[in-house]
């Protein structure tokens, strides 16, 4: 489990520069006719939204983990023999 978490953290940290770039920096050159600029800007926006959702899920997940761990430890302490 720890290996998965380490890999996930390394992957997410490697993607930070792309996520922090502004929409203007991610847009291709004006002369590029293969891909419209709006498509790349939309991808950048969706990546930003996914990063914000990941933070929310991480916070909520850690809160649920703490609650479950606390409930289990209280159950073990109050166990009737």
CORRA-V396326 format. One record per backbone hydrogen bond with DSSP energy under -0.5 kcal/mol. CO is the residue of the C=O (numbers start at 0). NH is the residue of the N-H. E is the energy in kcal/mol with one decimal. If there is no record, write none. Layout:
co:CO nh:NH e:E
co:CO nh:NH e:E
This chain:
co:0 nh:4 e:-2.1
co:1 nh:5 e:-2.6
co:2 nh:6 e:-2.4
co:3 nh:7 e:-2.6
co:4 nh:8 e:-2.6
co:5 nh:9 e:-2.5
co:6 nh:10 e:-2.5
co:7 nh:11 e:-2.6
co:8 nh:12 e:-2.7
co:9 nh:13 e:-1.7
co:10 nh:14 e:-0.9
co:11 nh:14 e:-0.6
co:12 nh:15 e:-0.8
co:14 nh:18 e:-1.7
co:15 nh:19 e:-2.2
co:16 nh:20 e:-0.9
co:21 nh:24 e:-0.6
co:21 nh:25 e:-1.3
co:22 nh:26 e:-1.0
co:28 nh:31 e:-1.2
co:30 nh:32 e:-0.7
co:35 nh:38 e:-0.7
co:35 nh:39 e:-1.1
co:36 nh:40 e:-2.0
co:37 nh:41 e:-2.0
co:38 nh:42 e:-1.9
co:39 nh:43 e:-2.2
co:40 nh:44 e:-2.2
co:41 nh:45 e:-2.3
co:42 nh:46 e:-2.3
co:43 nh:47 e:-1.9
co:44 nh:48 e:-2.2
co:45 nh:49 e:-2.4
co:46 nh:50 e:-2.2
co:47 nh:51 e:-2.1
co:48 nh:52 e:-2.5
co:49 nh:53 e:-2.2
co:50 nh:54 e:-1.8
co:51 nh:55 e:-1.9
co:52 nh:56 e:-2.7
co:53 nh:57 e:-2.3
co:54 nh:58 e:-2.3
co:55 nh:59 e:-2.7
co:56 nh:60 e:-2.8
co:57 nh:61 e:-2.2
co:58 nh:62 e:-2.0
co:59 nh:63 e:-2.4
co:60 nh:64 e:-2.4
co:61 nh:65 e:-2.2
co:62 nh:66 e:-2.2
co:63 nh:67 e:-2.6
co:64 nh:68 e:-2.5
co:65 nh:69 e:-2.3
co:66 nh:70 e:-2.5
co:67 nh:71 e:-2.3
co:68 nh:72 e:-2.1
co:69 nh:73 e:-2.2
co:70 nh:74 e:-2.2
co:71 nh:75 e:-2.1
co:72 nh:76 e:-1.8
co:73 nh:77 e:-2.1
co:75 nh:78 e:-0.8
